[in-house]
Amino acid sequence: MHTEDQFIKKYHSLNQQEQLDFLKGFDQTLDQVLTHFFLFIATDTNNDDDIRIEAVTILGLYKGDYDDTDIKEKLMTIINADDTEDDSLIVNCINTLSLLTVDDQEIDWALTMIRSDNYSLFQSATFALLAQHKNHPKAIEALKRLVNDKNYGTSAQRELAEIET
């Protein structure tokens, strides 16, 4: 039996609190099998929100060397279901996106989120995503567009100044 299979079997043998503790103890680079397992946990609305949050966190912190498009798509699905999802889960999804490879699409989404009337905690997490990727040409463009924003203008100026030095 493969290590991944043993991990998954062990997880399923635990009660809810033990599952959460088990996930909190995870500290290895993910392969595609475990990535899909954690995506399943994160997207299963029958799971406790704390367990889903921990799975999302693991996806960002321990990402392996593989294409993360599927992860980003699933995280965006959770984020876009903000009317039915826990706010902490959404913030953690945005934070995990910050740790993944972003492209123009995610940066455009981030700028739209920041400029929207969404919950300020979501906007702050999304600004952190831009700041994390401030060397990306599209993120630089987005930060420049936020320079005059009443909530994020000063922060955008600070991030742009860091790029120039």
Buried (B, 14 or more C-beta within 10 A) or exposed (E): EEEBEEBBEEBEEEEEEEBBEBBEEBEEEBBEBBBBBBBEBBBEEEBBBBBBBBBBBBBBBBBEEEEBEEBBEBBBEBBEEBEEBBEBBBBBBBBBBBBBBBEEEBBEBBBEBBBEEBBEEBBBBBBBBBBBBBEBEBBBEBBEEBBEBEBBEEBBBEBBEEEEE
